[in-house]
Every structure is written in structure tokens, then in C-alpha cells.
């Protein structure tokens, strides 16, 4: 795109002056303040420092070699070596014409596509998906959509919690206290009830706890009855998951739960022991600190009473059972062997950060060659809070089910639609409410910095003004309607007309930065960048709509303005789709 053209030419000019320079550091980005221009680069200051040169002098030499006269006004050197680029209106119009012809939508596929595995959502079998699952599910889905849009090969894997000690308790409850009628009407609710009853009984009676352990042992040994019950639990849970995922518009390439890796866990532990990476301690097997990192940075150490002591990554318990660490090591090995990714992303809440630090360091010690070529990243996120500053729950203190949250979002959205558009048929009102309600929930979750906690607010979420999904969806319908009402236009006219009005220029410049925003989301895994870009686009379009008559304008100016409406609508729709949010042509 335009900034890439400027970047390539700037790199060529730098190479002519500094042939040995690392050109990857030479970047052109949108100007922080438009009074200085449209784009800027501060790369020459860092290069000058490395080469022990005067930055202003280096900037002068580079600009002498830099020819961007077809794209920009003369490049300005500011301060100690900033380069400011002010794009000519004709160059802006040329990019609009390219987009109108369908050559691009202000972004292009990556020059070097990568293969990425994204691990997200990961609910537990026999438990309802709750409000907290919206974070991992929404962020992970957005990342997979954006990265695919940029041309990368993305493999999504929903790592279900479908194995472990909880199933011993569930088996006890299933065999002794199952209510078949309740199971038929609300299978997840009934399994949740069974777990709570038996878990309380285990805490009160060691005999019940031993019974649960024995049921688990039989399951792990392949007992036919227990395996059949476990598979029924999986089927009923997967039905719930699939219903919610369809509702959210989320899909996965693979759903490989913890049980998939169970046959490999013994070999993982044996290999860690054979390589001297793990060792036995008090009957268990763990990976201990190598004492090569400063204690504060070493996840295998913990400070107790002023003393740093071992906090190993356990891979086998003293009773012979395995841990999450063991399963996760086997999972990494499988993903690398099967899909040969460049990077594996784990979209899991920040409370699991210590686990992932141990996991990544353990894998690097176990398989250093593979770890050297595959990046492992924890994409952490904060909590959803209520307005009381505590985790968002029901009034009784229970965790809010995700299905109930989505139901209420649609109901609240329907009330707004009925108030604003009472003349619409009920079926159309319901359809709009579904798109608006689900979009509002997703957007409110994606808008904050993902690592921040945020306060859930129904009123802010469904507001038709401000940085909300309904506002963006509304601006899309406005832009789309104007473009539709204006009909087909002569694209060749865009070669004869340039943006002149300040609102035309501001909207055009912002459209050109869509690709840069997508790239930043992909690189830093931060959907909020796209949310804020789209909000600014919606504001700029609204300003343009109010200040620049479209259907009443004439000639080439009418064509330009119709093109801006059309392209603003297309970018809003594409951007919202990348967030996993639908649009509707009627609001």
C-alpha cells in the first residue's frame, strides 16, 4: 500500500548511504499528529546512533537520495532527524481508484505468509460455558480471522478439558444419582449438579473420595462401562459447545482435547527423565530450575520467607497420574510434528502466565532444535468485572452462563429495535436484534486492551453513540445505503478528480491505513487496534456525510463521494467481520 511504497523507497535511499544498515528497522508509519503530515519515520535517528553519525546530517543525505515526488510533497526533516511525508491528493485519489476497481481494499496479503496454530476457547467437558469464555473465544477468533485475511495459514485448535480427576467424581454421580429427565432437558446443568454433589461428598467422606479415585482408575484403564459414560458426557458437552459456537459464528479446524494426548504422556515423562531434564522427588517427577536465570525471573523458583526454593513443573504425580504440564508438552510436540508451524499462540487468561513460562522453558530444554524454529506465545487477557469491581457474576454469586448472557443481549437489543423501528415486521426486528446484541457483546470484550480487566456494562454496550458495535453497524448502514441509492458510478472519473474538502481528505487518508491496522493486530495480537480504527473511521464518515452532500453533488465530485461512501461501507463491513461481528443493511 501507500506507506509500503514510501517504506521501500526510503529503504533504498538508506541503503545507498549505509549499505550495511539493517533495513528492517526502517519503517514508515502514520503520523501521530496530522499537522506534521500523513506519514513519518524516526528510523534514521536510531541508525545514526548505531553508526555514530549526526542524525540530522544523515537525514539530509537520505532525503537527497529519496525520490517520492510522484506521491508526496517535498519530504520535511524535523527535529533531530524525523522525516515527515505529506501525500499529494492525486496519490490519494489513485489509491481510491485502485480500491474501487477491486484491486485491493487498502491491504494486501503478506509477502511471506506464515503458518500459525491458535489455541483458544478450550472449555471443560461437563461444565457450562460461562461469561469468561467470551474472552478467549472472541480474541482467538478475531486473531484467526485477521491473520487469514492477511494471507497466513492459520490452524485453530480447541483444546478441550476432557480428561482428568473430575471425571472420577462425575462417574460416581452418574452411576448413583443421575436424573435422566433432567439430563434430557438440561444435560450440562445435570452434570454440573452431579459434580457439585459428589465433590461435597468427597470433602466430607474419605470413602467417597476413594470411590471417585477408583472410578477414575477404571476409566484410565479402559473399562468399557466407564468409557461409554465418559463418551456420552463428551457428546452432550460437544452439542452445547457447537450450539454456542454456531451462534457466535466461531469455527475451529480441530478439536483435540486433553484425552487425545493421553497415550503419549508416559513416553514424554520417560524421555524427560532419560535426558536428565526431569528428576524424581518425593515419588513425583518434575522439571527443576537450572539456576541460570536471576531468581526473580526464574519461574521454577518461588520466594518463601526470604529464601528462593524450588517450584518445579510437575510432569507426573506421586500416584502416577499426569499433569497439565505433561499434556501441554505432548500437545506442542504433536502440533510441531503435524503442522510445522512458525508460531503457536495460546489465547488463555493472564492468570495462567506462570504455567506458560514454565511450559515454554521446559519445552526449550526438552527439544531445543524445535523450540529454536517455532515461536511459542501466550496471548494473555484480563478479567470481566462487574460494576462492583468484582468478577462479573449473577446476584446470587454464581458464574453467568454464556448462553444466558447472549440471550439477555438479544432481548435488550430487541427492546431498543422495537422502540426505534416499531414499523418493522417482528421477524426483521428479531433478526436485527440478534446481529446487534451479539455484536455488542463481542465488541465490548474486544475493545479494551486485552490485558486489562474491564467492567461489563449493558448500557454502554448497546449505546447507539460512542465507541460501540451498534454505532459502527449504524454508520455502515448509512454508508451502504447512500452507495446503494447512488447506483453504479463511472470509476474512470476517479482518475480526473481528487479529494479537496477537509472531510474528504480525512476520510481518504484514514481508509488508506486499514492494512497497517490489520498488520498491527496480527503482529501484536491486539484486536483493540482494529476496534479503535473502525470507530475513528465511523466518526470520520459521519463528519463527511454531514459536510459533503453526495447524491446532490454533480459530475466527477459526485463520483468521488459515492466511491468514498462505498469504500467506507466495505471497510467497515470487512473490519467488523474480522472482529467476528455481522452487519445488517437495516438498523
N, C-alpha and C positions, 0 to 999 in steps of 0.2 A: 504494500500500500504506500501512501504518500510518505509517511515517516520512514518506511523501509528504503524508499528511493533516496531520500535525504541521507539516511544512515550509510547506505552503500557508497554514495559519492563522498561522504565525509571520511569514511574508512580508506577509500582510495587516495584522498588528499593526504591523510595522515601517513599512509604507507610511503608516499613519495618523499615525505620529510623524515620519517622514522621507520625505515624498512624492518627493523626488528621488533616493533611495538606489537603488543597483544591487542589485535583489532577487536576482539570480542568485547573488550571493555568500552569501546567507542559506540555509544548509543545516542539516539535522538528520541526525545520523549515530549509529550505535550507540555507546553509552558505552564508553570504553576500560576502565573498571572498573565492574562491575555494582553495586558498593556505592553508587555515586553515582546509579544509576537505569538505565533501559533505553536512553534516547537522550539526546543532549546537543547543544548548539550553542555555538560560540565566535564566531559571526559578529558579534555586537554589539560586541565589543572592537575589531575592525578598522573597523567603521562609525563607532564613537565616535572613533577616532583620526583618520579622514578628516574628520569633521565638527568636530573639536576639542571633543568633549564628554566628560563624565565617564562612563566605560563602565558603572559600577555604577548611576549615575543613569539612564542610557539604558535599561539592562536593567529597572529598576524601572518605568519608563514603559511599556515594551513589554509587560511581563507584565500590567500593569493593563488593557491593550487585548486581551490574548490569552485567548480562551476555548477551553480544551481539557478542560473538566471532564467531558465525556462519555467521554473517552479516558484521562485521566491524573489522578493525584493532583495537588494544587496544585504548580505549577512552582516549583522551587527556584533561587534565584540564588546562585551560588557564586563565591568569589574576586572578581576584578575585573570579572566580568560573564558567567561561564559560565551557561548555562541547562540545568538537569537535568530530564528528564522521566521519571516513573515510571508506566508504563502500568497501568491497572486490570485485574485478572484478567478482568472481564466483557468488556473490549475485546479482550483476547487471545482469549477464547473465541469472540467474534463473528467474528474473522478465521479461526479454525479452522473454524467452521461454514461460512463462505463457501467455503473450500478444499474441505471435504468435499462440498459441493453442486456442486463443479466450476466455480465462478465464476472461480477462479484457482488457481495453485499458488504463491502468495506472490510472484508477479511479474506485471507487465502489460507489453504492448507499448509501445515508446517513443512519446511524444506526437508527436515529429517524426522519423519514420523517415528514415534517410539511405541513400544509395547508396554502397557501398564496393566497391572492387576489391582482392582479396587475391592477391598473387603469392607462391606458396610451393612448396616441394619442389624443382622445377627440376633434375632430374638431367641428366647428359650422355649423349647417344646413344653407343652402342657401348662404354659402360662400365657395370659393375655398380653398382647402388645399394648404398651401404655404410652402416655404422653411423651416420655423421654425418648421413645424410639423414633419420634418425628425428626429429631436432630440428626442422628446417624443416617437415617433413611434419606432425608431431604438433601443433606450435604453430599452424601455419596452419589445420589442420583444426579445432582447438578454437576458434579465433577465428571461423571461418566459422560453426560450429555455434552459438556463443553469440550472435553478432550476429544470425543468422537467428531464433533463439529470441526475441530482443528486438524482432523485427518489422522489422529493417532489410533492405534489398535488398542482397544480397551476391553478387558475381560473382567466382568463383575462376578463376584463370588459371595454368596450369602452364607456365612459360616455359622450354621445353626447350632445352638446349645442343645444337642440331642443325646447326650451321654453323661454319666456321672452319678454321684451318690444320691441325688434327689430321686432317681428312678427306683431305688430300693424302697423308699418311703411311699412313692406313688403305687408301687406294686402291692404293698401291704394294704393300702387303702382300697385299691381297685378290687382285690380279692375278697376283702372283708366288709366294705362299706359302700360300694358303688350303688348309686341311684340311677338305674337305667333310664328312667323317664327324664331326669334332669340332664343326663348325658345326651339324650336325643335333642333336647331343646336348647341347651347351652353347654356343649362339651367342654369348652375351656373353663367356664365357671365351675363345672362339676369337678374337673381335675384340680383346679385351684383349691376348691373346698377340701378335697381328699388330702392334698398335700398339707394344708394347714392343720387339719385334724390329726393326721398321723405325726406330723412334726411336733405338735404339742404333746402328743402321747409319748414320743421318743424322749423328750426332755424330762418327762415325769416318770418314765418307767424304762430302766435299762433293758428289760426283756423285749420291749417293743423295738428299741433301737437295734438290738441284736437280730431280731426278726427281719428288720429292714436290711441289715448288712447281709444276711443270708440270701434274701431275695435278690439283692444286687449281685452277689457272687454267682447265683444260678443264671442270672441274665448274662453276665460276662462270660460264663462258661458255655453259653449257647443253649440253655434249657428251652425246649420247644414252646411250652406254655408261656413263659415269661417273654420270650422273643415275640410271640404272637400279640401279647398285650402291648408290649413296647411299640410294635409296628402300628397297632391301632391308635396309640397315643400320637405317633408321628403323623399318621394320616389325618386325624381330626385336627391337629395343630396346623398342618400344612394347608388344610382347607381354609382355616381362619386367616393365615398369613396371605394366601393367594387372594382371598376376597378383599383384604385391605390394600394389598399391592395393586390390584386392578383398579380399585377406587382412587388410589393415589397416582396411577399412571406410571408405576415403577416396575421395571423388569430386571431380571438377572440372567446372565449366561449360564451360571452354575449355582447349585445349592448343595454344597458339600459340607455336611455337618461334622461335628467332632467324631461321631461314630465311624465315619469314612476312614479316619486315620488310625483307628484303634489297633488294627493288625500290625501297624508299623512301629508302635511305641516301644515294644521290648527291644527291637533292633536299634532304635535311636539311643536308648539308655546304654545298651551293650557297647555301642560304638563310642559314646562319650566316655565310658569307663576305659575302654581299650586305648583310647587316645590320651588318656590322662587328663581330660578336661573336666570330668566329674569324678567324685570320690564318695565312698560311703561314710556316713556319720550317724551314729545312734540308730543304725538299722535302715536309715533312709539314704537316698543318693541325691547329691546336689552339686551344683557348679559354684565354686567359691571365688572370691576375689583373688586376682593375680598380684595385688598390691602395686600396680604400675601407675594407677591414677591417684591424684590427690584425694584424700578421704571424702571430702565434701562432694566430689564429682563421681565417686565410685558407687554405683547402685547396689553392689554386693556387700556394702558396709553400712552399718547403722550406728548412730551415736547414742549410747546409753550411759547416763551418769558420767559424762565427760570422756568416755572411752569408746573407741571405734571397734566394734565387734562384727563378726561375720553375719551376714544376712543372705544366705545362699539362694540360688534359684533351684528349688527342688524339682527334680525330674522323676523321682519315684519315692512314694511314701513308705514308711516303715512297714505298712501292711501289704506292700506290693502293688498298691494302686498307683496310677499315674496322675500327673498334674496338668493344668492348662499349659504350663511351660513345655511339657513334653509334646502335647498335641500341636502347639504352635510351631515348634521346631520341625515336626514332621510335615506340617502344612506348608511352611516355607520351602522345604526340600521338594515337596510334590509340585508346588507352583513353578519353581525354577525348572525342574526336570520336564514338566509337561508343557509349559507355555513360553519358556525362555524370555521372561520379561526384562525390561530395562529397570523397572521400578515396581515395588509393591507398596500400595497405600493402605493404611489401616485407619478407617474413619471410626474412631472409638473415643469415648469421653475422656477428658483430661485426668480423671481420677485413676485411669489405668496407665498413666505415663511411666511410673516406676517399673511396671511389668514389662512394657515395651523396651525400656532402656536395657533391662536385663536380657530380654529376648534377643535384641539385635546384637548385643555384645557377645552373648553366648553363641549365636549362630556364626558370628565372625570368627570366633575361636575354633568352632567345630568345622566350618567349611570356608576357610579364608579365601580361596580362589573364587567361589561363587559369590561370596559377600563383596569381593572386590569389583565385580562387574554388575551387580544388581543392587540398586538403592532400596533401602527399607525406610519408610517414613510413617510416623504416627501423626495422623491428622486429628489433633485433639479438639475438643469443644467443651464449652461450659454448660451450666445447668439452666433449666427453665424455672423461673421463680414466680411465686405469687406476689400480689401487691403487699403482702405482709413480710416480704423479704425472705421467706422460706420456700423450699421446693414446692412447686405447684401441685396441689392435691385437692381432693374434694373437701367439703366442710367437715366431714367425719374423719378426715386424715388419711383416707385411702388414696392409693395411686389412681389417677384418672386413666381410664381405658382409652386407647387411641380411637376406637370406633365411636365411643360416646362423644369424644372431643369433636370428631368430624361431623357427627350428627348435629351437634349443637351449632357448629359453624354454619352448616347449611340452613338450619332453622332460623338463625339470626339473620343470615343473608336474605332468606326468603321474606322475612318481615320488612326489610329495607326495600326489596324489589317491589313488594305489594304496595308500599307507601309511595314509592317514586313512579312506578309504572302500573297503576291499577287497571289500565285498559288492556293490558296484555292477557292472552289466554293463560289459564293456570299451568298448563304444561310448559309453556315458554317461560313463565315466571320461575318454575321449579328448575328448568334447565339453566337459566342464568344464575340462580341461587347456588346451584351445585358448583359451577365454574368459579363464581365469586367467592363463595365460602371456603372451598378447598384451596383456592389460590391465596386467599388472605392468610390462612394458617401457615402455608408453606413460606410465603414471603416474610411474614413476621419472624419466622425462625431463621431465614437465610440473611436477613438484613443486618443484624448485629455482627461485629467481629466475632467469628466463630468461637474464639477462646474466651469470650466474655459471657458471664451469666446475663440473662435478660429477663425482664418482668413481662409475663403474659398479660395482655390487655385486650379484651374483646372490643372495647370502644375504639382504641387506636387501630386495631387490626382491620376493622370493617369501615373505617372512615373513607369518605369519597374525596377527601383532600389530604394533602401531605404525602409523605413517603410510604405509601401503602399499595398493595396489589390492586384494590378497586380503582384507585386513581390512575394507575398505569393502564389498566384494562379500559377505563373510560376514555383516556386520551387515544388509545389505539382505535376504539370505535369511531371517535371523531375524525381522526386522520383517514381511516379506511373509508368512511362514508363520503368524505369530500373527494377522495381519489376515485371512488366508485361513481359518484354523481357527475364528476368531471368527464368521465369517459376516457376513451383512448386519446393519446396525445402524440404529436409528432416529435419523436425522440431526437431527430436530426436538428431540431430547433435549439437543443441544449448546446450545440456547437457554436451558436451565434449569440447566446445570452449568458451573462454572468450574474452571480448574486451581488446585489448592491445595497439593499436595505439592511440595516444592522441586524434585524431579526432573521433575515435570510442567511446572512453570513454566519451568525452564531449557530444556527441550526445546521448549516452545511458543515462547518468545522467540527461540530460535535459528532455528526454522523460518521465522519472520517476516522474517528477514534474508536469505533466499535471493535475493530480487530485487535487493537492494542489492549483493550479491556479484556477481551476473551483470552488473550495470551497471558495477561497478568493473573487472571483467575486460574488458568491451567498451571502456571508456574508456581504460584503461591498457595493454591488450593483455598481461595477465599471468595466464596460466592457474593459476599457483601460488595465487592468491587463492581460486579455486574448490576446488583440492585441499585447502587448509587448512580451508576452510569445511566441506567434506564430512567431513574427518577429525574435526573437532570435533563435527559432527552425529552421527557414528557413535559417538563416545565418550559423548555425552550420551544417545543412545538406549540404549547398553549399560547405563549407570547407571540409566536409567529402567526398563529391563527387569528389572534386578536388585532394584530397590527398590519397584516398583509392580506387584503382581500384576494381570494383565489378564484372563485367561479365568476366574479365580477371583473376580474382583470382581463386584459386582452393580449392577443398576439403571443410573441415569444415569452413575455413576462408571465402570462398565464401558464404556459408550458412548464416553465421553471418551477412555479409554485405548485402546480399539480404534481410534478416529479418529487418535490420535497415532501408533500403530503403522502404520496405513495411510498417513498423510501422510508420516511419516518414510521409509517404503519408497519412496513415489512421488518424493519429493525426492531421495533417494539415487540412484534409477534415472535420473531426469531429469538430475541433476548429473553422474553418471558418463557418461551418453550425450553430454552437452555436451563432455566430455573425449575423446569417441570411444571409450569403454570400455563393453563389454557387461556385462550381469549374467546370472546364472543362478539358477534357483529352488532348485537343489540344490548344496551345497558339501561 
